[in-house]
Amino acid sequence: MSVLIILLIALQLADILTTVYGLKLVGVREVNGLLAPVMNCMGVLPSLLLFKGLFVALLLIVRPPDSPWLWLLALYYAAVIINNCRTIIQARKSRA
């Protein structure tokens, strides 16, 4: 398994953790228009596990070669996680 695939899987886990923390403990809202309605029906964690699990399964089944678009995807998810952290910090500051 390539380092890039491992990085993408780790980023999915970090996205789950920061999203659950932000939604459940801090009270921010989900802005992903595709995921928010599913979360309303299934709940936060089951929805995230479903979407992220499908993504990871696809990565492991297809095993795409390291390519620029996968690196861009990794950068995108890193930006999502940074944004999650920034949103959590702002929400915590506004409550203080």
N, C-alpha and C positions, 0 to 999 in steps of 0.2 A: 504494500500500500504506500502510495507516495506521500511525501510531506505535505503537499498541497491538499490532498484528500483529508488527511488527519487534521490540518488547520481548519478546513471547512466544517468538519464534524465538531471540532472544539468551538468554533464560532457559533454553531447552532446551539450547543449547550449553553454558551454564555448568553445568547439571545433569549433562550428559555428562562434562565435565571433572572436576568435583568427585567424581562417583561413581567414575569410573575411577581417579582418584588415590587415593581412599579405599580402594577394593577391592583394587587392584593393588599400590600402593606402601606403604600404611599397614596394610592387613590387617583393615579393618573388614568387617562383613558387611552384605549387602543385606537391608533389612527390608520392602521392598515384596513382599507375598505373591504378587502376580501376576507380577512381574518375576523374582524369585529363581529359581523353577523353570526359567524360560526361559533364564536365565543359566547354570544348571547344564548345560543341553543344548547351547546355542549358543555360550556364552562371553559375557563381560561386554560388550565393545565391540560385537559384532554384535547382541546383544539390545538394547542401548541405541539403536543406530543404527536398528534396525527400528522400535521403539516410538516414538522421537522423530521419525523420518522419516515415519511414518504420521500422527502428530499434526500436523506441519508441513504435510504434503500436504493434510490435511483443512482446515487453516486457509486454505491458498492456494486450494484448489478451492472451498470453500464461501464464503469471504470474508464472514464474518459482520460485521454492523455493530458498531461499538463499543458495547458494552452493559455494564451493571454486572456481569453474570456473567463476562465476559471479564476485567474488572479484578480480580474476585475470583480468577479462575484465575491471573492474573499474580501477585497477592499470595501465593497458595498456592505457586507455584513459587519465588518469592523466599524464602518460609519454608523450603522444601525445601533450597534452596541454602545458606541460613544454617545450617540443621541439619547439612548435610553438612560445612560448614566447622567447625562446633563439634565434631562427632564426630571429624574429622581432627585438630584441635588436641588434644583430650582423648587420643586414641590415641597421638599423638606424645609427649605429656607422660608418659604411663604407660610408654612405652618408655625414656625418658631416665633 
